[in-house]
Amino acid sequence: MSNVGINLQQYANDPIKPWEMTYKQWLKAARELFGKCWLVAFEIGGTDGHGVVGEHHRKLICKALKEGLTVPPEVLKDYPDLQSK
């Protein structure tokens, strides 16, 4: 999974960072931002069963882990394969 083009600095002023959100929190935030009707199409598919929205969340978490940022255990619970990274 490529993290090319992901810039975590764009979230510097956010009170809660995407990699600090569980998948459900991330999905709720995305729905509020984009609107539920538009977003439903992006909740389908994906390699992790979380759809395109989940894949982007996973990429943000991977990038955060690679940069040594703290990712809470409850967030990693949504992506068990990332817990060892």
Contacts in CASP RR format, 6 or more apart in sequence:
PFRMAT RR
TARGET T0000
AUTHOR 0000-0000-0000
METHOD contacts of the structure
MODEL  1
MSNVGINLQQYANDPIKPWEMTYKQWLKAARELFGKCWLVAFEIGGTDGH
GVVGEHHRKLICKALKEGLTVPPEVLKDYPDLQSK
1 47 0 8 1.000
1 55 0 8 1.000
1 58 0 8 1.000
1 59 0 8 1.000
1 62 0 8 1.000
2 59 0 8 1.000
3 59 0 8 1.000
3 62 0 8 1.000
3 63 0 8 1.000
3 66 0 8 1.000
6 59 0 8 1.000
6 60 0 8 1.000
6 63 0 8 1.000
8 17 0 8 1.000
8 19 0 8 1.000
8 60 0 8 1.000
8 63 0 8 1.000
8 64 0 8 1.000
8 67 0 8 1.000
8 69 0 8 1.000
11 17 0 8 1.000
11 18 0 8 1.000
16 25 0 8 1.000
17 64 0 8 1.000
17 69 0 8 1.000
18 26 0 8 1.000
18 57 0 8 1.000
18 60 0 8 1.000
18 61 0 8 1.000
19 60 0 8 1.000
19 61 0 8 1.000
19 63 0 8 1.000
19 64 0 8 1.000
19 65 0 8 1.000
19 69 0 8 1.000
19 71 0 8 1.000
19 75 0 8 1.000
20 70 0 8 1.000
20 71 0 8 1.000
20 72 0 8 1.000
20 75 0 8 1.000
21 29 0 8 1.000
21 57 0 8 1.000
21 75 0 8 1.000
22 74 0 8 1.000
22 75 0 8 1.000
22 77 0 8 1.000
22 78 0 8 1.000
23 50 0 8 1.000
23 54 0 8 1.000
23 57 0 8 1.000
23 75 0 8 1.000
23 78 0 8 1.000
23 79 0 8 1.000
26 53 0 8 1.000
26 54 0 8 1.000
26 57 0 8 1.000
27 43 0 8 1.000
27 53 0 8 1.000
27 54 0 8 1.000
30 39 0 8 1.000
30 53 0 8 1.000
31 39 0 8 1.000
39 53 0 8 1.000
42 51 0 8 1.000
42 52 0 8 1.000
42 53 0 8 1.000
43 50 0 8 1.000
43 51 0 8 1.000
43 52 0 8 1.000
43 53 0 8 1.000
44 51 0 8 1.000
44 52 0 8 1.000
45 51 0 8 1.000
45 52 0 8 1.000
46 52 0 8 1.000
46 54 0 8 1.000
46 55 0 8 1.000
47 55 0 8 1.000
48 54 0 8 1.000
48 55 0 8 1.000
48 58 0 8 1.000
48 79 0 8 1.000
50 57 0 8 1.000
50 58 0 8 1.000
50 78 0 8 1.000
58 79 0 8 1.000
58 82 0 8 1.000
61 71 0 8 1.000
61 75 0 8 1.000
61 76 0 8 1.000
61 79 0 8 1.000
61 82 0 8 1.000
62 82 0 8 1.000
62 85 0 8 1.000
64 71 0 8 1.000
65 71 0 8 1.000
65 82 0 8 1.000
65 85 0 8 1.000
66 85 0 8 1.000
71 82 0 8 1.000
76 82 0 8 1.000
76 83 0 8 1.000
END
